[in-house]
């Protein structure tokens, strides 16, 4: 297999024709050059939910989960995921994060756990992917640590909640 251009479908043609920033003039994948973009403060918030049986939530809150400190471990895993986003997502820029915070709270309405991540940087590109990766990794860690208790868990609703900074400015879901 060669690294030739993408052919067929809506991505055919010169990258500029369709505004596809991650394709060069020949249709090959590339990481966007952000060297001319200004350094600005950027923040992103993402969230998701791990849905599980109420008994699973109770076991975690009572400290009876077989794998130990479930919430703390998943929060740390989420932070680690944010820091490694560029290694996991092709064409993502490696960023110097100034903040990566993951919080996991029980959610009785799910039932399960609501996972929220906030990421920050001062740089030429946004931190949305880092926040989304943090939530994803934290949810996967919860799943891994709780699968012995509950095989019917689901991970739902991973989404960007808000972002600020950069050329496109501020954005909030639902606004």
C-alpha positions in Angstrom: 0.0 0.0 0.0 1.4 3.4 -0.9 0.8 6.8 0.6 -1.1 8.0 -2.5 -4.0 10.4 -2.7 -7.5 9.6 -1.6 -9.7 8.9 -4.6 -13.5 8.7 -5.0 -16.2 10.1 -2.7 -16.6 13.6 -1.4 -12.9 14.1 -0.7 -11.8 13.9 -4.3 -9.9 16.8 -5.7 -7.6 19.5 -4.3 -7.8 20.0 -0.5 -8.6 23.6 -0.8 -11.7 22.9 -3.0 -13.5 21.3 -0.1 -11.7 23.1 2.7 -10.2 19.9 4.0 -7.3 21.1 6.2 -5.8 17.7 6.8 -5.2 16.9 3.2 -2.5 18.4 1.0 -2.9 19.5 -2.6 -2.3 15.9 -3.7 -4.9 14.5 -1.3 -2.4 13.0 1.2 -2.9 13.3 4.9 -0.9 15.9 6.7 -0.8 17.6 10.1 -1.9 21.2 9.7 0.9 23.8 10.0 -0.1 26.1 12.9 3.2 27.9 13.1 1.7 31.2 11.9 -1.3 31.0 14.3 -1.2 33.2 17.4 -0.7 31.8 20.9 -3.9 32.2 22.8 -5.4 30.8 26.0 -7.6 27.9 25.1 -9.9 25.8 27.3 -12.2 22.8 26.5 -14.7 20.9 28.6 -16.0 17.5 27.7 -18.2 15.0 29.5 -19.6 11.4 29.2 -21.4 8.9 31.3 -20.7 5.3 32.3 -24.1 3.7 32.9 -24.2 0.7 35.3 -26.4 -1.1 37.8 -27.2 0.8 41.0 -25.5 -1.9 42.9 -22.3 -1.2 41.0 -22.4 2.5 42.0 -23.1 1.4 45.6 -20.1 -0.9 45.6 -17.8 1.8 44.4 -19.0 4.4 46.9 -18.7 1.8 49.7 -15.1 0.9 48.7 -16.1 -2.7 47.8 -14.9 -2.7 44.2 -12.6 -5.7 43.6 -9.9 -3.5 41.9 -9.6 -0.9 44.6 -9.8 2.9 44.3 -11.9 3.0 41.1 -12.7 6.7 40.9 -9.2 8.0 41.7 -7.6 5.5 39.3 -10.0 6.5 36.5 -9.4 10.2 37.1 -5.7 9.8 36.9 -6.1 7.6 33.7 -8.1 10.4 32.1 -5.4 12.9 32.9 -2.8 10.6 31.4 -5.0 10.1 28.3 -5.2 13.9 27.8 -1.5 14.1 27.9 -1.1 11.4 25.3 -3.7 12.5 22.9 -1.3 13.3 20.0 0.0 9.7 20.3 -3.5 8.2 19.9 -5.3 10.5 17.4 -3.6 10.8 14.0 -2.7 14.3 12.9 -3.4 15.8 16.4 -0.7 18.3 17.4 1.2 17.5 20.6 0.3 20.2 23.1 1.8 21.7 26.2 -1.2 21.3 28.6 -1.3 23.8 31.4 -4.3 22.0 33.0 -5.9 18.6 32.7 -8.6 17.9 35.3 -10.9 14.9 35.4 -13.8 14.6 37.9 -16.1 11.6 38.3 -19.3 11.9 40.2 -22.0 9.4 40.9 -25.1 10.1 38.8 -28.3 8.5 40.3 -30.3 9.4 37.2 -28.1 7.4 34.9 -27.5 5.3 37.1 -23.8 5.4 36.9 -21.0 7.9 36.9 -20.7 11.3 35.1 -17.2 12.0 33.9 -16.1 15.5 33.1 -12.7 16.8 31.9 -11.3 20.3 31.5 -8.1 20.9 29.6 -6.2 24.2 29.0 -3.2 25.4 27.1 -1.7 28.6 25.7 -1.0 27.8 22.1 -1.8 28.0 18.5 -4.4 25.2 18.4 -7.3 24.0 20.6 -7.6 21.4 23.3 -10.9 19.8 22.4 -9.4 16.5 21.5 -7.5 16.3 24.8 -10.7 16.9 26.8 -12.6 14.3 24.8 -9.7 11.8 25.1 -9.6 12.3 28.9 -13.3 11.5 29.2 -13.0 8.5 26.9 -10.0 7.0 28.8 -11.5 7.7 32.2 -14.8 5.9 31.1 -12.8 3.0 29.7 -10.9 2.7 32.9 -14.1 2.7 35.0 -15.4 0.0 32.7 -12.2 -2.1 33.1 -12.2 -1.7 36.9 -15.9 -2.6 37.3 -16.5 -5.3 34.6 -16.2 -8.0 37.3 -19.3 -6.5 39.0 -21.3 -5.5 35.9 -21.0 -6.8 32.4 -23.9 -4.7 31.1 -22.3 -1.3 31.5 -22.4 1.2 28.7 -20.4 4.3 27.9 -22.7 7.1 26.6 -22.8 10.7 25.5 -19.2 11.6 25.2 -19.3 15.1 23.9 -17.7 18.5 23.9 -19.5 20.8 26.3 -17.6 24.0 25.7 -14.5 25.6 24.3 -12.9 29.0 24.5 -10.1 30.8 22.7 -8.7 30.8 19.3 -9.9 32.2 16.0 -13.4 30.7 16.3 -13.9 32.1 19.8 -16.1 30.7 22.5 -18.6 27.9 22.0 -21.0 26.1 24.3 -23.2 23.1 23.6 -26.9 24.0 23.1 -26.2 27.7 22.4 
